[in-house]
Amino acid sequence: MALRHRLTKELSKFLSPVINEGVCYHQSSKALNSVALSIMLKPSARNPTANWKQVRGFHEHRISTVAVKLNEPATEIDLLSFIKASLDEFEGTHHYWLNRSEKNDQLSGADGIFLVLAASNFDCDITLEKLKTIQKRFPHINTMGLRAIHSSDQVHLMQLLVAENITFPILLSQQTFPKIGKGACYILFENFSSPVIYHEKDASLEILSQAVQELDEQAGGRSKSLKVVRCTSLEQHWMIKDLCSFSPLQNLLLYYPGCVSTDESHNRLFFSDCNHHRILVSDGNGEILDCIGSSPGFEDGDFESAKLRRPAGSYYHPAEDCLYFVDSENHAIRKADMGARTVDTLYPTSTSNKGGIHIWNWIMTKLGLESSGKINVEKTSEVFDSKSLYYPWHLLKSVDDTLYIIDRRFQTLWIMDISSGKIDEVLEGSPRILEICGQPIMKRLSIIDGIPSHWFQPETKYGFLLGGLPHSDLLSSLATLHNHIFICDPVGQRILKVCGDSGVCSNFGLSNLGILGLPYWLNFPLETCYAVGNGLSGTPIDHLEYLDLLPGRIDIHLNVDIPMDVELVEPLQESCIWCQARGAATEISGMNEVPGSLYKVGVAQQWYDELDYLAAPQPESEINVQDNNLDKNSMVEDEKVRISCAVCTSPGTSEVIIYAVLYCKLRRTPNSNEGNREEHAARILDILTSKRSGKIERDLWNAFLLQSKVDMRDLVFMLPLHVRIRLNSLDHPTAENGRDIILTDTSVKVDVLLN
């Protein structure tokens, strides 16, 4: 009762009008020694950060079970009406949004459940990870942050978005609200009425999760009807939208390259491309050999189907030819068998992601029922003991079969047996970490002595140091290979290579980019094209063409003009092209079709032709000639990208969807002025950002890019290409006898100009 009385008294002060507008009150809190949540709240707000944590189990004591409701209608109307009014504009007179995208807008309307983290500043004393956890547990509710605008730390906020991969939208306001002026709080409401406030320091993750679940269950029929919608094939795209970053930096080749390890015997490097949820495997010259991981998630399988979530530190085991790596946001240790090209989970042990379950998950995904099979791993992992991993980041190997796993803040050390995958011991505090594994840490950090000091990026606000050791936050970002030092630069989004003999430092350029294929945020399920009225709704279309043609075979040739100040890093490869036809058309390019059947219209006719072919097959040489003529191909000629594909159409309407990704960089003009970095950064953002994004957000991203020392013309970025060709096919022309139809072949050229 005393605690309840104190909370009520504090709330009345918290909701009282602010006399001096613009004054922000910073509230410190003592550290909570909760191993399960690993929330390290520091008394000082200096250089703070927040790390998201996905719940796998917790052992917190519930502080309060009674929700404190607002009792001042005027105050609640001011704040809630402000949020409601701001939903329609990305940038207004007194606000602007970060992390919102027209492509997949999480805040789709004024209805539904909202959980808002309101704070005067996003820093180490504010557990953003709670909001991220709620977002993953309840992907259908609207989660967002609300913060007052501070001109002094806006660039630091952009650093936080990248460093912690924040995916929920953040509303920045010039208005002053009492809720923000007194520390941080969570505001839970439905349909912009009856808000409930939870002070951040008193609201455990258990309390927030239970409150959201109860409010969600109270929705009754609305929730039940929503579950029916989720059983369609559209659910996969709807579910994973919170896993996709809305930052323009997502289309860079590397998006927060955080960690690196090496394999001396096979001359290989392993780069953790953290915010792209994958690990790139390259040789010492930068040629990409393989890619581990396909999209965000938690699933074992081969490299193409395995799913990770922010992989971090790694260690290559030469005897096993396996790469052990930290799967940070899955709170797991994974093992990649480089010979078999498969990913398995070493910890936590769970039968739901072993064996051939990834095949079943693939089937469920195609049926739109992904949630019933894929999330079993996450559900079983919610009941963990105090030894469970929680947002690990660094990975070190001892002299015996022991793995040292350390969190990013250097506050927790997990000691794991590599053969059994069992955590033997958990230690807390930086002094214990230095005591146990100080020697391998100092050995790794000694690599820094061979790197010129001017190549180091300035320390960011959200860096973490171990016992005051300079650059200790780069523990997993350094590695050596054959007298060369490789260092990840998460500020410049690049990899640096330092010659051990001369000390010359240069950018480590990657090649063979076609092996990466289409990025996961562009590679949609095939059935989505048919389920949505306009195909991939919300995706910007670079070119739309309408053609009236006779039915039959149609060869389509795209001539793509890229901007004059942009050049291709590599020619477009077939693996980076995706073509799909819907309606009365069938995409046939690149398929092993039976000769002769391509010129017939209708599935039944093609089936009969296949039976005829089986009865009397043609010579193999003739088949090869036909197949070579039908292969989808692309080339670069006269500064144009050329893409060819073929479809077969029946009478009616159809649409051909062509997706491709071009790997580009800004062109260097010989014998011309080098220009300036500001112009180059602005041009890159013009290419990468949405045309309708707010000017303030673009300026912030521009300032973020300029913080790095990289030459902007060295940044490799992905230029997506989205072309739609809508066909209207008339009836077949008939022969003179009035009975037979005339088969037609058509070739069309489509010119596409990318801005």
N, C-alpha and C positions, 0 to 999 in steps of 0.2 A: 504493500500500500504506500509506503514511503517513496519507493521508486516511482510509482504511478503518479503520486502527487507532485514529485519533482519534475517529471516529464511534462505534466500538464502546466506547471508554472513556467517552465522554460518555453513551452510552446506559445503561451500567451505573450511572452516577450518577443519570441521569434516572429510572430505575426503582427506586431505593433508597427505602425508607420515609421519609416526611416526619416529622421530629421534632416541629416546631412546627406543628400544624394551624392552618389559617386564614391562614398567611403566604403571600402570592403573590409570586412572583419575576418581575420584568419584565425581559425580555431585549431589548436594542436591537440593531439591525443597521444596517450602512452601506447607503447608497443603491445600488441596482443600476441601472446606466445601460443598461438594456435597452429599446430603442425599441419592439420588437415587443410586449413585455408591458407596458410603461409602468408598472412597479411602482416607486413612489416610496416607499421605506422610510426614515422619518426617525429620527435618533438619539433624538429625544425622543418620548415617548408623549403629549405634550400635544395636546389637541384632534385626535385621530386619526380616521381613517375608512378605509373599504375600499370600493373600487369594483369591481364585477364586470366581468369581461372575457370575452366569448365569443371563442373562438379563431378567427381567420381565417388564421393563419400565425404562426410564431414563429421566432426566430433565436437562441434561448438555447443556451448550451453545456451539455451534460449534465454535471452535477457528480458524480453517483454512479449506477452501474448495478446495484449490489448492494443488495437489500432487506435491512434489518436486522430480524430476527424476535425476538419476545419469547422469553425463556428462563426466565421466572419464572412458572410456572402460577398461583401464588396471586394475583399481581398482576393477570394478565390475566383470571382468573375474577372478581375483584372488580369490575373495570370493565365487562366484557362482560355479566356477570350483572345488574349494576345497569341497564345500558341495556336489556337484554332484559325485565327486570321492569317497567321504566317504560313500556313500549310500551302496556300495557293501561290505563293511567290518565293522563289529561291533567294531573292534579294529585295528588301523593301527599305522604307525610310528609316526604320529603327531596328532592322535585323538583317541577318543573312545566314544562309545555311552552309554547312560543310558536310561532305559525305552524302549528299543526295544526288540522285541520278534520275533523269527522265526515263532512262531505259528500264530500270527496275526500282521504282519508287516504293520504299517500304511504308511511308506514311501516305497511304492511298486515299484517305478520306477522313472525315470528321467522326466517323462511327468506329466503334470498337474499343478495346482496352488499351490504355496507354500506361507505360511505366517511364517516368521522367526522372533523370538524375539532375537535380538543380544544384548548382554550385557557383561560388564566386570565382573559382579557379580549379582547373583539373591538374592535380598534382599528386604527390606521393601519399598525402593524407586522405585521398579520396579513392575508394576501391572501385575503380571502373570495372574490375573483373567481375564484380557481382552482377552488374548490368549485362555484361557479355554472357555470363552463365545463364541468366534468365532468358536472354535472347535465344540461346541455343535450346533451352528446355521448352520454351513456348515460342516457336518461330512465327506464330500467327498473330501475336500481339505487337503493338507498336512500341518499340523501345527507342529512346532518344536521350540526348544530353542537352541541358540548357545552361548556358554560361554567359556571364557578363563580358562585354568586350573590353579587353585591355590591350592597347596598342603596343605595349612594351613586350608582350610575350606571345603575340599571334604567330610568329614564325616558329616558336617553340611548340606551339600547339600542332603545327603541321608536322614537326619532328615526331611528336607523340603519335599522330595518326599513322605514320609510316613505321616507326620503331615498334609499336605495339599492335599494328595491323587492326586498328579500330574500324569496324564496319558499320556501326550504327550511326545515324545522322546526328549532327550536333547543331543546335540553334544558338547563335550568338546574338545577344540583344544589347542595345544601348539603354534600354529601360532598366530601372532599378526596382527589384522586388525584395520584400523582406525575407522571403524564403532563401534567396541567394545571398543576402547580406549577412546571414548568421551561419556560416559554415555550409555543409552539404546535407541534402536530404533527398529521399526518394518520394515521388508523388505518384500515387496509383489511383486511376479513375477510369470510368467507362462513359463513353458518349459525352465527355466534357461536363460531367456533373458528379457531385458527391466525392470529391477527392479525399484520399487518406494520405497522411504524411508520416514518413518514417525517417527519423534522424539517422544519418549514416553511421554514427558511432555506436548506436544502439540496435540497429537493424542487422541481424545476422542474415546470412544467405538462406538459412532454413526458414526464417520468418518471412522474408520476401517471397521465396518460392511458394510457401504455403498460402500467402495472401493472394498471389496471382492465380494460383490454382483454384482457390475458393471462389474468387471473382469470376473466373472463367467458367466454372461449373454452374454458377448462378445464372449464366446467360441462357441456360436451358435449351430451348429449341433452336436458337441461333447456332449454338455450338454443334448440335447434332446435324443440322443441315450443312454446316461447314465441313464436317467429317465426310459427308457424302461427296462433296466436291473434291475432297482430297483423294478420293479413290479413282480419279481420272488420270490420264497420262499427262495432264498439265501439272500435276502435283510436284513432279521432280523439279521442274524449273522454278515453281513457286517456293519450294522448300529451301533450295540452296541459295536463294538470292542474298541472304544475310552472310553467306560465305564469300561472296564476290566483293572485292574492293571497288569503290567508286572513285578512287584516286586516278587522276590522269597518268600517274607514274605506272599504273598497272600495265600499260602498253609499251613500257620499256622492255628491252630484252632481259635485263636483270632487275628485279624489284626487291630490294633489300637483301643483297647477298651477304649473309651473316657469318657463315662458317665454312671452313675448308679443311680437308685432310688429303693425304697423298698415299700412293702406292709406288714405292721405289722400284720394285721388281718389274712391274708392267708399265712404268712411266705413265701413271694415271693420276688425275686429280679429281676430287669429289667436292663440288661446290653446292652448298645449301642455298638455293634460291628461295628464301624463306617465304616471302609473301606471294610467290607463285606456287607454293606447296609442292616443290619438287627438288630433286638433287640431280645436278648435271654432272656427267662423267666425261672428262676430256683428257687428251694426251698433253704432253708438255708443251706442244706447239699451239694448243688452243682448239684443235679439231674435236668437236663433240662426238663422242663415241656412243653414248647412250643417255637415257633419261629415266630416272627412277621416280615414279609417281605420275598420275594423270590429272587429278583434281583434288580439291579439299574433301576430306572425309576420313574414315577409319576402316580400311578394308585391305586384307592381304590378297596376294595373287601375283600374276606376272607384272613386269614393270609397267606395261601399258594400262592395266586395270587397277593396280594398287593405288590406294588413296591415302594421302598423308595430310597433316595439318600443321604447318609451320615447322618443318624439319630444321634441326639446329646442329649441334656438335656431332662429330662422327669419328670413328676409328676403324681403320682397315686392318683386318686380321689376315696376315699373309698365309698362314698354314691352312686356313679354312677357305681362303679366297672369298671372304664375306666382309661386308661393310656393316658395322654396328653403328646405329645413329639414333639420336634423340628425336622423337616425334613430340614436339613441345606441347602443342595444344591438345594432343590426345593423351598427354601424361603417360607416354609409353616409350619403351625401348624396342626398336625394330631391327631386323637383320635382313640385309639384301644379299642373296647368293648371286655373285657376279657371274658364275658359270651357268647356273640354271635360269638366271634372270627372274627370280621370284623374290617376293618380300614376305617375311613372316614376322609375327609379333613375339618377341622374347618376354616382354613384361608389359601389361598384365597378361597372365595366362587365361585364355577363354576359348571354349570350344566353338563359339559363334563365329570366329574369324579364322578357323583352321580348315585344312583339307580343301575340299572343292566348294566351300560355301560361297566363294566369290562368283561362281557360275550361277548359283541360285540368286544371289543378289543382282546379277546382271539381268536374269530373267524377270525378277520382280521390278527392276528399274524400267524395263521395256514395257511392262504392263501397267506402269504408273503406281505400283504398290511398294515403292522402295522403302517406305518407313517401317513396314512390317518385318523386313528382313535385315536391313542394314544397321539399324540402331541397337541391335541386341548387344553389341560390344559395349556401347556406352551405358546401356541400362544396367548390365551386370556389373559394371565397374563403379556404380554409385555406392556400393557397399564395400568400402575399402578400410583397412586398418590404418593406424597412425604412420605406418612405414610406407604408405603408398606414395608414388611420385606425384609431385604437383608442380607443373610448369618447369620441368628441367630444361637446361640449356647447354651446359658444358659437359663434355665426356672425355675422360682420361683413362688410360689403361696402365695398371700397375705391372710389376715384374711377374707376378703370378696371374692366375685366372680371376682377376678382380677388376671390376669397372668402378671408377669414381665418377659419380654423377652429381653435378652441382647446379643449383638454380642460378638465374641470371643476376640476382642481387647478392650472391655469395653469402647466403644466410643458412642454407641447408645443404648437407652432403649426404648422399645415399651411397652406400657401399653394396655392390651387387656381385654375386657369383655368376660369372659369364656362362658356365656350363649349365646351371640349373635355372638361371633367370630369377633367383630368389634374392630379395633384399635382406642382407644380414644385419645391417646396422644403419641407424640414422643419427646424424650429428648436427647440432645447431650452432650457429655463430661463426663468424670469420676466423677467430683464433683457432677453433678446432679444425677448421678446414685447412688452415696453413700448417697446423701441427701434423695432420695425417698425410696430406698430399702436397705439401709445400715444395718438395723437391721436383716432382714433375711439372708443377706450375711454373717454378722459376726457370726450369729448363726450356719450357715452351716460350716464356716471355723473353728469354735471352736472344731469341731471333730478332727482336727489335733493334738490337745493337747494330745489325747490318743494314738497317733501313735509314736513309737520310731523314733527318727530323722535319725538314720542310715539306715532306710528302705526307705527313700526318695531318688529318683533318682536325680542326679545332674541336675540343671536347664539347659534346652536346649537353643540353640540360638533363637529358635522360640517360646518361651514362652511369655505370656502376663500377666502383673500384674496390679491390680486395685489400684491406689493411693499408690503404693509402698508396699501394703500388701503382706507379704511373702506367697507364695504358693496359691495366689488368683486365679491362672490359674487352680487350681484343684477344683474350686467351684462346678462343676457338676460331679466331679470324686469321691466324698465322700458320703457315706450314712451309716446309722446305722440300724441294725436289731437285736432285742433281745440281747442287750448287746454285740453285735459284730460290729466292724467297717469294712466296705468294701471299698477298694480304688482301682481304676483303675490304672494300670501301663502301659501307652501307649509306654513306652520305652522298657520294658521287655515283652510286649505283653501278659500280664497276669492279674489276679485279686488277690489282697492280702486280707487276712482276719486277723483282729487283735482282740484278746480277750480283752473285756473291763475291765475285772478284773485283769488278769495277765499281760496284755500288750504283750503277745506272738504273734508274727506275723508269718504267714505261707501262702503258696500258696493255693488259693481256687481252688481245682480241680473240674472240671465239669465231669459229667457222663451222661449216656443215650444219647450218641452222635448220635446214629442211627436216632433219631428224626429229625436231621438236613438234612438227605438224601444226595443226590448228590449236590455239590455246583453248582451255576448257570453257572460258566464258564466251567463246564464239561457237563452240562445237555443241549444238543442241541435239536432243534426241530426234531421230528421224520422224517419229510419229507426231511430234509437235507441229510439223509443217502442215499436217493434214487436219489436226484438231483445232487449230486457231484459224479464224476466218481469213485473216490477211497474212497467214504464214507466221513468221517469227515476229510477233507484234512487239512494238516498242523499239525494234532495232533500226537504227538509221539506215536508209537506203541511199547508196551512192549513185545509182542509175536505175531508172525504170523505163522499160521499152514495151510498146504495144505493137504487135504484128498480126496481120491477117494473112494466113498462109494456107495452102492446100495441105491436107493430111498426108502423112507418110514420114519418111526420114528427113530430119532437119539438122544440118550441121551448123553449129553456132561458133563463130569466131569473134572473140573479144579483143579489141585493141585498146589497151589501157594506157593513157597518158598520165604519168606521175608529175607532180609539180617540178618546175624548172630548178628550184633550189634544193631538191631532194634527189638522192641517188640510191640505187639498190646496192646493198652490201653483197648479196649473192643473187643469182638468177632464181626465179620462182620455181620451186620443185612441186611435183605432183602431190606429195604428201601434205602440202599446204593448201590444197584446193579441195573444196567440198561442193558437190553438185547434186541436186535433188530435183526431180520433177513431180508435180502433183496434178491431179485432174485427169484430163484425157491424154496425158503424155507419159512416156516411160523413158527414163534416162538409160542409155545403152552404151555410152562411151566407156571404154576400159573394162567392159564385161566380156566374159568368155561365152558369147552367144553363138548359137548354131547358125552357120551360114545360110542365108536365104530367109531365115525367120525374121530378120531385122526389117524386111521390107513388107511384112504382113502386118495387118492391123487387127488387134484383138487378141486376148489371151488364149481363147480357144483355138484360133487359127495357128498361133505359135506352138501350142501344145501338139496339134496334129502334125505340124511340120517337124517337130522334134522326133515324133514317132517315125515319120518317114525317113529322117536322117539316120536313126538307129538301125532301120532296116537296110539302108543302103548308104553307108557313110562315104564322104568324099575323101580324096587323098589328103594326107596330112599337110603337104606343102601348100595346097590351096587354102586350107584352114589358116595357116600361119600368115599368108598374105592378107586374108580378110581381117584377122585380128590386129595386125600391124596398122592397118588403115583406120581402125576404130579407136585406138588408144587415145586417151585424153592427154594432151601435151601442152606445154607452155614454153615460151622462149622470150628472150629479150632481143629486140631488133630496133635500131633507130630510136633508142631511148623509150621504146614502148614495150609494155608487157603484153604478150599474146597468149590467150587461153582458148583452147578448143575443146568442145564437147559435142555430143550428138544425142538427139532424142527421137523417139518415134511417137507420132501423134495420131489420134483418132478424131473423127469429126466432133467438135465441141470446143470447150475452153480449157485451157491448161496454163500452168505457170512453171517456169524453170528458175530455180534459185541457185545462184552461184556465190559461194563464199571463198575467199582466199585471204591470205595474210602475206604482206610484203615486208621484208626486213630491210629497213632503210636507215639512212643518216643524212645530215645536212651536207650538201655538196661544198667541197672546197674549190674555189675558183682560182686557177693559176694566174699569177702576175696581177693580183688584185689586192686591195686593202683587206687585211685580216678581219675587219669589222670589230664588233665588241661583243662581249659575253651577254650583255643585256638583250641585244637584238636577237642573238641566237637562242637564248632561253625563251624569249617571247614567241619566237617562231615555232619552237618545239611545242610549246603549250597551245599555240593556235592549231597545230596538227592533232594533238592528243586530246584536247578538251572538247567538250560539247559546245556547239555554237551558241547555245542558250544559257551556258553557265554564267554565274554572276561575275562581274568584273572584280569585285573584292577578293573572291576566292581565287581567281586566276592570278591576281597580283601576289597573293600569299604563296601560291605554288611557285611563282616566278622567283620570289625572294628565297624560297627554300632551295631551288635549283642553284641559285647564285651563291649559296653558302659553300658549295663544293668548289674544289680547285680544278675540276675537270674541264677540258675544252668541250663545249657543248656540241661541237661538230664530231666528236668521237662517240657520242651517245648513240647506240643502236636502238631503234624503236620499231614497233610493229605498226604497220599501216593496214588496217583491215579494209577489205574490198567486199562490198555487198551489192550484187547486181540481180535484178529480177526482170525476166522477160515473160510477158503475158501474151499467150498465143490464142488466137481465135481461128480455129480450123473449120473450113466449110466442108460440104460433102465431097466425096470422091468424084472426080469427073468420070463419066461413063464413056465406053467405047461406042463406035458407030452402031453396033448391033443392039445397044440399049441394055445389055445384060452384064457384060464384063465392066470392071472398073479399071481405071488407069492409075498405076502406081507412080508416085511423084517423089523426086528427090529435090530438096531445097537447101541452099547454102545462104546463110545470112551473116553479115558483118555488123557488129555493134561497136561503136566508138564510145569509150568511157573516159571521162576527164575527172581526175581526182584533184581536189583543191588543197 
